[in-house]
Amino acid sequence: MTHRSDVQRQFGRNAQRYVTSHVHASGPSLARMVALAAPEPHWLVLDVACGGGHAALAMASYVRQVIALDVTFPMLQAARAFAVAQGQAHLVWVQGDGEDLPFADASFDLVTCRVALHHFPDPEKAIRSWARTLKPGGKLVLIDNIGPEDEQANVYVNTFETLRDPSHVKLYPPTELVRFLKQANFNVSHTEVLRKSMGFEAWMDRMQVAPEARKQLTAMLWQSPDHARRFLNPQGSGKETTFDLWEGVFLAVKP
Ligand SMILES: C[S@@+](CC[C@H](N)C(=O)[O-])C[C@H]1O[C@@H](n2cnc3c(N)ncnc32)[C@H](O)[C@@H]1O
């Protein structure tokens, strides 16, 4: 079984849950993405790993055309149906691998990728592919859940994530993401981190986590060592339990 088929299985069977997910459909990173991109009406935009289509839709009314790409076909079907229901029928939906884009060099004015890079087995290859398809002077807005800088806390948080979703690869600390961007020859002009309070039950429901894994996740959350607990910040109890994830927001420009 390849990693790609793991992703397609996980997201294919949960596609509609990602369309209706509150944390994906709203959240401050959507508005930050638009503000940082400063879109212009003539732009051609690529949204990589579009999921339920929320980033693509947030950008669509500001630019000439958005192409939304995802590796999971049922996700594209669900996102397209959602867009059409919102009266946004003009987006283009493409099945493809965000690590190896099926587009010519220097095609896009803007590439966006929101809350998805942590599923990519080779994020550096992906970012190089995005750089290739941007025009000189083109912008990338990368938004992804980040991991702790502390190595031990990072291992703990990523083990927690993988237990919930076997297609999870890694939450990278911001310094590592910036290094990937610089190695792909981007100028990184803005970095920020946004806190995201997550409903613990909803987070597990979205991936249909089995009962045994739910028990293990609950124990991992509440028994987390201090370094990871500071990051996950569990609160509440029972069905009202919440914890924190953190979104890194990066604006990078192709020279
Ligand atoms: C959490 S969803 C993305 C959310 C969406 N960008 C948003 O703003 O709401 C993650 C998506 O990444 C996609 N994905 C994972 N690996 C991919 C890859 N290598 N190429 C393209 N899409 C990928 C999955 O199919 C899934 O739809």
The ligand as a MOL file (V3000), in Angstrom:
LIG
                    3D

  0  0  0     0  0            999 V3000
M  V30 BEGIN CTAB
M  V30 COUNTS 27 29 0 0 0
M  V30 BEGIN ATOM
M  V30 1 C -7.2060 18.7650 5.4690 0
M  V30 2 S -7.4850 18.5870 3.7790 0 CHG=1
M  V30 3 C -7.1170 20.1770 3.0900 0
M  V30 4 C -7.9760 21.3010 3.5460 0
M  V30 5 C -8.1780 22.4300 2.5660 0
M  V30 6 N -6.9620 22.8540 1.9050 0
M  V30 7 C -8.8480 23.6220 3.2370 0
M  V30 8 O -8.3200 24.7380 3.2050 0
M  V30 9 O -9.9450 23.4160 3.8050 0 CHG=-1
M  V30 10 C -6.0400 17.7040 3.2330 0
M  V30 11 C -6.1260 17.3160 1.7480 0
M  V30 12 O -4.8050 17.0400 1.2750 0
M  V30 13 C -4.9640 16.1350 0.2100 0
M  V30 14 N -3.6480 15.5930 -0.1080 0
M  V30 15 C -2.8390 14.8820 0.6910 0
M  V30 16 N -1.6960 14.5760 0.0440 0
M  V30 17 C -1.7830 15.1270 -1.1940 0
M  V30 18 C -0.9280 15.1780 -2.3230 0
M  V30 19 N 0.2670 14.5810 -2.3160 0
M  V30 20 N -1.3280 15.8540 -3.4170 0
M  V30 21 C -2.5370 16.4630 -3.4500 0
M  V30 22 N -3.4110 16.4250 -2.4180 0
M  V30 23 C -3.0390 15.7770 -1.2970 0
M  V30 24 C -5.9750 15.1430 0.7530 0
M  V30 25 O -6.5690 14.3880 -0.2660 0
M  V30 26 C -6.9490 16.0850 1.4480 0
M  V30 27 O -8.0220 16.4280 0.6050 0
M  V30 END ATOM
M  V30 BEGIN BOND
M  V30 1 1 1 2
M  V30 2 1 2 3
M  V30 3 1 2 10
M  V30 4 1 3 4
M  V30 5 1 4 5
M  V30 6 1 5 6
M  V30 7 1 5 7
M  V30 8 2 7 8
M  V30 9 1 7 9
M  V30 10 1 10 11
M  V30 11 1 11 12
M  V30 12 1 11 26
M  V30 13 1 12 13
M  V30 14 1 13 14
M  V30 15 1 13 24
M  V30 16 1 14 15
M  V30 17 1 14 23
M  V30 18 2 15 16
M  V30 19 1 16 17
M  V30 20 1 17 18
M  V30 21 2 17 23
M  V30 22 1 18 19
M  V30 23 2 18 20
M  V30 24 1 20 21
M  V30 25 2 21 22
M  V30 26 1 22 23
M  V30 27 1 24 25
M  V30 28 1 24 26
M  V30 29 1 26 27
M  V30 END BOND
M  V30 END CTAB
M  END
